Amino acid sequence: MAEAEGEHVDSVTELRHLLRTVKTSLELAILARAPGDLVNRLARAAGLLDALSQLPTNGGPAREMAASVLADALSAIDLWGIWEKGRTPTA
């Protein structure tokens, strides 16, 4: 049981870390005037991650949604990075 609790703490920590990363990406995307679709995707991921971080993820609907929400958030961060890199001048 202690091992399962440790895994739960790790997943909650990872979820919160990802949430901070998505929120930061969202703020930067807004300031950079990124396309609306990208901003909306980051905002959706941030909202869902925030909601999941408030719910127990060891069972129920939150656990069922977690994998797809995490995948969407990671994808949105990747897309933001690609868009930002494409707009950053290189010397």
N, C-alpha and C positions, 0 to 999 in steps of 0.2 A: 504494500500500500504506500509506503514511503516513496518508492520509486515512481509510482503513478503521480503522487503529489508533486514530486520534483519535476516531472515532465510537464505537469500543468503550470507550474510556476514559470518554467522556461518558455512555454508557449505563450503565456500571458506577457512575459517580458518581451519576447520577439514581436508579438502583436503590437505592443505599445511603441516599440522602437520603429516598426514599420509605419505606424500611424504618424509618428513625428516626422519621418522621412517624407511621407505623402503630403502632410500639411505644409512642410517647408517647400516641397516641389510645387504645390498648388499656389502658395504665396508668390514664389518666383515666377511661375507661369503667368499669373495675373499681372505682375509688374512688367513682365517682358511682352505683354500683349500677345500671348500665345493664342492659337486658334481656339475658338469656342468649344469645339468638340474635345480638344485635349484638356482644357480647363474643366469642362463638365465631367470628363472621365476621372480626373484627379479628385474633383469635389465629391463625386459619387463614392469613390474608393475611400476617401477620408471619412465620409459620413457613415458608411457601413462598418469600417474598422472601428470607429468611435463607438458605434452601437454594440458591436461584438465585444469590445473591451469592457463594456459595462455588464455583460451577461456571463453566466457560467458557461464555459466552453467544454466542459467535461461530458456533456450530453445534451440531447434535445436539438431544437432548431438551430441554435447558434453553432453547434458542432457540425451540423449538416451543411451549413452555409460557409463555414470557415475556409475550406479549401478553395472554393471558387472565388471568394472575396480576396483571399491572399493572392491568388493567381492574377486576378484583375488588377489589384494594387501594384504588384510587381511589374506587370505589363505596362500600366500607366506610367510608372516611374521610368521604365525603359524608353517609352515613347517620348516622354518629356526630355530625357537625356539626349536622344537622337535629335529632336527638334532644336534644343538649345545648342548642341554642338554644331548643327548646321548653320546657326545664326551667329556663332562666335567667330570673329575674325582671327585668322592665324597669321603669325609673323613669318 
